[in-house]
Amino acid sequence: MYQTKYHKPASIDDAVAALAVAEDGKVLGGGQTLLPTMKQHLASPTDLVDVGGISGMADISVSDGCLTIGAGARHADVAASSVVRDAIPALACLAGGIGDPAVRSMGTIGGSVANNDPAADYPAAVLGLGATVVTNTREIAADDFFEGMFTTALEEDEIITAIKFPIPSSAGYSKFPNPASRYAMVGVFVANGGSGARVAVTGAGQDGVFRADSMESALSSNFSAGSLDGTSLDADGMMADIHGTAEYRAHLVSVVAKRAVTSAV
Ligand SMILES: Cc1cc2nc3c(=O)[nH]c(=O)nc-3n(C[C@H](O)[C@H](O)[C@H](O)COP(=O)(O)OP(=O)(O)OC[C@H]3O[C@@H](n4cnc5c(N)ncnc54)[C@H](O)[C@@H]3O)c2cc1C
């Protein structure tokens, strides 16, 4: 057994202060990953700083061509939000496909992005849309944020406050879910915007979410599923586990990418 102190700060400043004095403090989002990890004694923080009660933390708004989602917004809220559905329908669809209703009613976008599970859905949207991760101290471009499996550019005790998504002309997400957990065996987010196409793949890479350059080039010339016919990804660097080989995942990326483009157009 170990003791953990629970904090419910009313502001980001209070959360930062609580983390600063904690011996081994952790930010608590929806607890869908952190609490099971604690139950298994894989983590034993001295302090849990629950950012869920901070005013404005779950706000969702659009301004200047950007959709901003507060880090505390739960997956179910993003899926149901008319603001998200109007601005980037693919993002609402992605949120509605995460896990099961219990996970969606507690899990938050900030927790998912901070955790950077290699099979999580949101990292594909953040990278595929070229979003910006806003924290209590700075703004981090998606291309600089994801640094590898379960690793991000976040500093110790840095708190994600929101994610800013530029609104694309069109976007689509498709995933081939693990039938048990619903995590992505492979998930592909495609976006078409002013500066060309972006393609982000989750569930497949050994280093977590990544951009598929060859697919981006093909789609920037012609944003259609058919333009992906000649593209394929190397199995080198793909994950291999009891659910599928690296070759299987590489093939699946092509299949799922075409479905994502079809859903976008
Ligand atoms: C059965 C099951 C099925 C699932 N299926 C899927 C799925 O299909 N797709 C998918 O993408 N995910 C899935 N998940 C994961 C789910 O989406 C979680 O919600 C997510 O991984 C973590 O979000 P959370 O808000 O619960 O974070 P928490 O568990 O509270 O925290 C996770 C980590 O993020 C940190 N953190 C939390 N919030 C912040 C913040 N604002 N700033 C900085 N750090 C923060 C915590 O300190 C911790 O290290 C599943 C989970 C379960 C239990």
The ligand as an ORCA input file, in Angstrom:
! r2SCAN-3c Opt
* xyz 0 1
  C     -10.777     -0.126    -21.725
  C     -10.107      1.069    -22.368
  C     -10.200      1.234    -23.736
  C      -9.583      2.326    -24.363
  N      -9.679      2.447    -25.725
  C      -9.094      3.510    -26.317
  C      -9.200      3.691    -27.729
  O      -9.865      2.948    -28.458
  N      -8.564      4.765    -28.276
  C      -7.854      5.668    -27.508
  O      -7.303      6.601    -28.062
  N      -7.744      5.525    -26.172
  C      -8.361      4.478    -25.560
  N      -8.271      4.356    -24.204
  C      -7.544      5.372    -23.428
  C      -8.471      6.549    -23.044
  O      -8.713      7.306    -24.201
  C      -7.877      7.442    -21.969
  O      -8.839      8.377    -21.725
  C      -6.580      8.185    -22.278
  O      -5.520      7.351    -22.562
  C      -6.066      8.979    -21.101
  O      -6.894     10.038    -20.844
  P      -7.318     10.390    -19.366
  O      -7.979     11.727    -19.436
  O      -8.077      9.284    -18.758
  O      -5.892     10.598    -18.670
  P      -5.312     10.081    -17.267
  O      -5.422      8.611    -17.168
  O      -5.889     10.883    -16.156
  O      -3.799     10.505    -17.454
  C      -2.971      9.876    -18.409
  C      -1.593     10.568    -18.395
  O      -1.704     11.889    -18.897
  C      -1.308     12.848    -17.896
  N      -2.235     13.966    -18.034
  C      -3.586     13.931    -17.950
  N      -4.108     15.136    -18.236
  C      -3.064     15.963    -18.485
  C      -2.961     17.343    -18.839
  N      -4.026     18.143    -18.997
  N      -1.714     17.863    -19.020
  C      -0.611     17.082    -18.862
  N      -0.647     15.777    -18.531
  C      -1.875     15.221    -18.358
  C      -1.380     12.106    -16.570
  O      -0.499     12.648    -15.599
  C      -0.997     10.694    -16.983
  O       0.409     10.591    -17.090
  C      -8.875      3.281    -23.570
  C      -8.798      3.124    -22.183
  C      -9.417      2.032    -21.574
  C      -9.322      1.899    -20.078
*
